[in-house]
Amino acid sequence: MRQQTLAVAADGSFEKYRKATRREVFLGEMDRIVPCERLSALVELRYPKAGNGRRPDP
């Protein structure tokens, strides 16, 4: 059995004091700025459909 950390043992009560990483800050800003739903709708029009040959990646 692995030893639990203090943060896990306290039911994540220290999670609210954790500093956001640079990656989390960047991705949060990108989610706010870039309209992902509209972009994926435009890409889906040109994305290959399943049929003969190799299946496309999702």
Secondary structure as a PSIPRED ss2 file (coil, helix, strand):
# PSIPRED VFORMAT (PSIPRED V4.0)

   1 M C   1.000  0.000  0.000
   2 R C   1.000  0.000  0.000
   3 Q C   1.000  0.000  0.000
   4 Q C   1.000  0.000  0.000
   5 T C   1.000  0.000  0.000
   6 L H   0.000  1.000  0.000
   7 A H   0.000  1.000  0.000
   8 V H   0.000  1.000  0.000
   9 A H   0.000  1.000  0.000
  10 A C   1.000  0.000  0.000
  11 D C   1.000  0.000  0.000
  12 G C   1.000  0.000  0.000
  13 S C   1.000  0.000  0.000
  14 F C   1.000  0.000  0.000
  15 E H   0.000  1.000  0.000
  16 K H   0.000  1.000  0.000
  17 Y H   0.000  1.000  0.000
  18 R C   1.000  0.000  0.000
  19 K C   1.000  0.000  0.000
  20 A C   1.000  0.000  0.000
  21 T C   1.000  0.000  0.000
  22 R H   0.000  1.000  0.000
  23 R H   0.000  1.000  0.000
  24 E H   0.000  1.000  0.000
  25 V H   0.000  1.000  0.000
  26 F H   0.000  1.000  0.000
  27 L H   0.000  1.000  0.000
  28 G H   0.000  1.000  0.000
  29 E H   0.000  1.000  0.000
  30 M H   0.000  1.000  0.000
  31 D H   0.000  1.000  0.000
  32 R H   0.000  1.000  0.000
  33 I H   0.000  1.000  0.000
  34 V C   1.000  0.000  0.000
  35 P C   1.000  0.000  0.000
  36 C H   0.000  1.000  0.000
  37 E H   0.000  1.000  0.000
  38 R H   0.000  1.000  0.000
  39 L H   0.000  1.000  0.000
  40 S H   0.000  1.000  0.000
  41 A H   0.000  1.000  0.000
  42 L H   0.000  1.000  0.000
  43 V H   0.000  1.000  0.000
  44 E H   0.000  1.000  0.000
  45 L H   0.000  1.000  0.000
  46 R H   0.000  1.000  0.000
  47 Y C   1.000  0.000  0.000
  48 P C   1.000  0.000  0.000
  49 K C   1.000  0.000  0.000
  50 A C   1.000  0.000  0.000
  51 G C   1.000  0.000  0.000
  52 N C   1.000  0.000  0.000
  53 G C   1.000  0.000  0.000
  54 R C   1.000  0.000  0.000
  55 R C   1.000  0.000  0.000
  56 P C   1.000  0.000  0.000
  57 D C   1.000  0.000  0.000
  58 P C   1.000  0.000  0.000
